Structure formats: C-alpha cells, structure tokens
Amino acid sequence: MKFSSVALASAAMGLAQATPLVERAQITDADVLNYALTLEHLEAAFYQEGLKNYTQADFQKAGMQDPFYANLKETASDEQQHVQFLTKALKAAGAKPVEACTYVFPSTDVKSFLALGSILEGVGVSAYLGAAASIMDKTYLTAAGSILTVEARHSAYLRAALGEAPAPQPFDNPLDFDEVYTLASLFIASCPESNGKLPVKAFPALTMPSMAPVMTGAKVDLMVAGDMPKDTSDIYAAFITVTGPVWAPLESTGAGKFSVTVPEGIAGQSYVVLTKGNKQATDDNIVAGPAIVEVGEPNGPMGMGSKCSGSSKPSMSGWPSMTMSMPSASKTGMPSMSSGSMTSASAAASSSPVFNGASGKSVSVFASVFGAVAAVAAFLQ
Ligand SMILES: *[C@@H]1O[C@H](CO)[C@@H](O)[C@H](O)[C@H]1NC(C)=O
C-alpha cells in the first residue's frame, strides 16, 4: 500500500531523469559537500566583491531603497557562513575542504551585479536540489536542505528586486553535478592546486547573446562553444525540469549556432541543454550546456525599496551588459566564450581544479564521524 503510493508519486514526478546509479556510486558525501562548498565560495566571493564595488548610495541610485542594502549584506553574510559551516563539517569529518578559487564575474554595475546574483542564487537552488538524492547521510541531507531554503529566499528576493516573479513556477529545476560544474566554471579563473579533483566534468558551454527575460514561444539564439558535429540532424534541445526533459523545437542556423523555441510550461530561471537524440537528457548524451534562460514577463518591482524608486519598472538595461556570451570577456579577463577559445576553456574545465577536494580518496566520512554530526547540530541551534 505504502509502497505503491510512493511508486505512483515517483512515476508522477517523472524520476526517469535521475542521474544514473553508476555515477552516483562514485560520488561520496564528502564530494557532495565539497561541491557545495565550491559553490558557496563562489557566491561568498561574488557578494564580497560586489559590496566592495558598490556603495549603499549606488544601490539607492539604481532604485534599490532601504532596507535593500541591509538585506544584501545579510545575504552576503549567509554565504560566508555557509562556507564556514561546510568547511567545519568537512574538517570534522576528516575530509579536506576545498579552498576559495579566483573568480571573474562579468558584472560591472549594480544592475548587472544583481542580475548575476539572482542567477547564481538560482543555480545554487538547482545545485542543492539536484545533489540531494546523492547525499547518503540524513544529517547532511537536512543541513543541505537548510541551506537550500535560504538560497531559495535569496533568489526570490533578488528576483523580485529585478522585477521578476519571485516564485515563477510550482517546482524548481534540479541540475546535476556536471551541469552545475559547466555553469560554475564560467566564473572560475583558477583554483589552488591543493584542492583535489572531484568526479565531475564540464560540457561545452552553450552561450547566448543576451540574458534578458524571454516569453514562452520566443526564439532564443544559442551558440555552442566548442566543436559540434557537422551533422546536426540528431541534435535536440531539452529544458531540464523535475518531471524530466521538456523537448523544444530546435533549428540549426549553422556553425555551432542554434535557435530554440521556448516551449509551454517553462517559467522562471530555466536551463536548456543540447542532446544527442531525444530519448533522454542525461550526462550520457548532453552535448552542450546548460544555458540559462529566464522565461517570463518582468512584473515590475515587488516589495523591497524599488517600489519607492518612482519608476514603474526597473530598467532592464542591466541585462544586455551582462550576457553569458561574455562580450565583455576581453575587458574582464574572463575566459572568452567565443567558439575558438572555448575549446581550450572546456578542455581546461574537464581537467580543471574547480571541484577539487577529497576526491579519489573515497572517504566514507559522513556516516562514521560523530564530531561532524555534532558540528552540524551545534550550527543548526
Ligand atoms: C567589481 O568591479 C570590477 C571592476 O569594474 C569588475 O571587473 C567586477 O566584475 C566587479 N565585480 C562584481 C561582482 O560586480
């Protein structure tokens, strides 16, 4: 009885998209937590840099009235504490926590900073969600969940500040390790060599000329950074959702360029991958991506200070200046996302030091160490 309702629920949720078991078996809890720590380092560094770059007055000028700035500082502090927590938990469990890397962010003003912040928070939510099923130890699952919910509130707050729906759909989209790694490596210039290597890889990046929000039915231009087979007749596009891939009409427009039509049922921060064949969208057949597509109409500002700014809609001018195709790459020193140079970027990514740490050692840390559990409990109190 119980079993069949669970089975039904799973079937309803289309769990066919779950990561293959083989791959899960290679990822230890230490790996998962170091992977989470890698993302938290990135987020913490991002806010730290942003708060250094932009003053409270800058945020006010951009329409973000108090208490926006105070809430942003709280967000930055949350990320720092996530870093400290995961670092402490890994150490307590006898695993080596990864250290911060060197990052390159494409944001250059308040609006693009907040737009990128919103995207990073969304990726954080998708990363924790996608990793949840790989966490073996329940205590760590709860701890990761307690971080996920906070990332989700950060995401909702920033989305609202940008005039986007805070919770645009009933289910968030889970991303797997390799998908998140593909996105995170866009912002990581280099990592300390002492960080070991985690069992994850990056797919060739899938870039877009603009990250401005689009509507259902819109055509989005995509470009594969890296080699694509000449024959693209077997290449498909899928949006990743918790109920499985939603296939989307794809047109090849030549030389690694594509145009995908945003299908019905996709809303908010969405992820599209190119796949070989259209039976599944898993690590085994993803050929590029994910690319991040924001689907939905800007609502106008909700809540927080921006409603006091006097403008009915926040300017979306922040969007074009911060694109995932990184036209600003040459300015920022960011690895260029043009197809030529991306070959080396993805080659570097696959042997990249990004997700480093306790890998290879198959540390079966978390089940065994009482100290780590105590550390979690102490932290949660
Ligand atoms: C901080 O400012 C520098 C210099 O303009 C810029 O390159 C960097 O991307 C900015 N960082 C953030 C997080 O906005």
PDBQT file of the ligand as one rigid body, heavy atoms in Angstrom, charges set to zero:
ROOT
HETATM    1  C1  LIG A 401      33.788  44.758  -9.424  1.00  0.00    +0.000 C 
HETATM    2  O1  LIG A 401      34.387  45.739 -10.224  1.00  0.00    +0.000 OA
HETATM    3  C2  LIG A 401      35.319  45.246 -11.190  1.00  0.00    +0.000 C 
HETATM    4  C3  LIG A 401      35.922  46.454 -11.894  1.00  0.00    +0.000 C 
HETATM    5  O2  LIG A 401      34.931  47.204 -12.512  1.00  0.00    +0.000 OA
HETATM    6  C4  LIG A 401      34.589  44.322 -12.144  1.00  0.00    +0.000 C 
HETATM    7  O3  LIG A 401      35.502  43.794 -13.084  1.00  0.00    +0.000 OA
HETATM    8  C5  LIG A 401      33.975  43.193 -11.359  1.00  0.00    +0.000 C 
HETATM    9  O4  LIG A 401      33.250  42.348 -12.227  1.00  0.00    +0.000 OA
HETATM   10  C6  LIG A 401      33.034  43.760 -10.302  1.00  0.00    +0.000 C 
HETATM   11  N1  LIG A 401      32.506  42.662  -9.519  1.00  0.00    +0.000 N 
HETATM   12  C7  LIG A 401      31.217  42.442  -9.359  1.00  0.00    +0.000 C 
HETATM   13  C8  LIG A 401      30.842  41.266  -8.529  1.00  0.00    +0.000 C 
HETATM   14  O5  LIG A 401      30.338  43.154  -9.827  1.00  0.00    +0.000 OA
ENDROOT
TORSDOF 0
